[in-house]
């Protein structure tokens, strides 16, 4: 499973990269500090999973994921942030984000979720399948 990290904090990206060593079959294939870097890295690395903060150096996690989805990214996008979920949860859904994890309290849960995803990936089409396509 190929993972792209997008966070303005180099220190947090290093910490998260270290924690992701616990995830079987996972490799961090790219890192980014801002939106344009993340979009370029995704195009070059073709990640299966994007872990992104809401607030980047330039741009936001929301607009980055929207751009990735528009460019054809069909993988999993998780927000990993210190921002309040109650404030940003609905915006995550609108942007096509699949999950929300708190940087300070949810890293164990994130590692567990990624471990499950890595061992038994389940994909769902982002676009509804029409009966004629079956």
N, C-alpha and C positions, 0 to 999 in steps of 0.2 A: 504494500500500500504506500503510495507516494504522497507526501505531505508538504504543503507550502505554509510557511509561517509568515504572517504579516502583522507587525507590531512596531510602534515607534521606539520602543525601548530595546536596545541591543542586549542589555542585561536580562530582560525577561525572555527574549528570544533564546538566549543561551540557556537559561534555566529550563525553559520549556523543551528545548532540543534535548537536554539531558534527561528530563523526565520521559520523553518519548522513546528513549532506549528501552523502556520497560514494555513497549508495545510490540508484540511479535509481528514479524513481516512488515514492519514500518520503517520507512526511510525518509528523512527530511531532504527534499530535493531542491528547495529554494527558500529564500528569506527576503523580506521586503520591509522597509520602514514607512513607505508611503504608497498611495494608490497607484500611481503610474508604474512604480517598480513591481507591485504585486500583479498588475495586469500583464506586464511584460514577462515576469517570471512564470506566471501560469501558462502563457503561450509557449514558452520555451521548455518548461518542465512537465507539462500535462499532468498536474497532480490529481489524485483521487479525492483528496481532502484538503480544504483550506481552513486554517485556524487563524482568525483575524480579530483584531481589536476594533472597537467602534471608532475610537479616535486614533488617527494616524498622523504622521508629521504633516502631510498634505493630503487632503481628501478624508473620506470616512470609510469605515467598514461597510456601511450600507451601500454607498455608491460603487464601491469596489466590487462587491458581490453582484450587484445589478449589472455592472459592466461585464463581469465574468460570465454571468448567465446569458447575457445578450450575445456574447462571443461564442457561446456553445458549451460552456462548462456545465456538466450534468452531475458532477460529483457532490460530495457532502461539504457543506460550509457551516462551520461552528464559530460563533462569537466567543472569544475568551477576553473578558474585560473586567474592569473594576466599576463600570457604570451600573446604575440601578436597573435591574431587570424590569421592574414594574413600569418604569418610564420608557424603556426602549423595546420591550417585548413585542408590541404590535408592529413596530417598525422593522423588526427582524423578520417577521412573517412576510411583510410586504416586499422586502428585499430578496426573499428567497433563501433565507438563512434557516438551517435545519436544527440548530440547537444553541443554547446559551449557557456559558459556564463562567462563574465568578473566579477571577484570578487568585483571590486570596483564600477561597474556601472550597473550590470545586476541582482542583487539579487531579486529585485521586479519582474522582468521578469521571473526569474527562479521559484519563488514561484507561479506566475500565471500559468506557464506551468505545474508545478507539480499538481496544483489544478485541472486543466483541466484533466490531466492524471488520477488523483485519482478518479474523478467523472465519467469519461467515458473512461476507458482504451481501447485502440485499439491496437491489436497486429498484427504484420505482420510476416510471417515466414522468418527466416534468410536464409533459403535454398529455392530455387525455387521449387514450386510444379509441378510435372510432370502430364501430362494429365491422365496417367494410375492410378495415386493416387486418382483422383477425383471420 
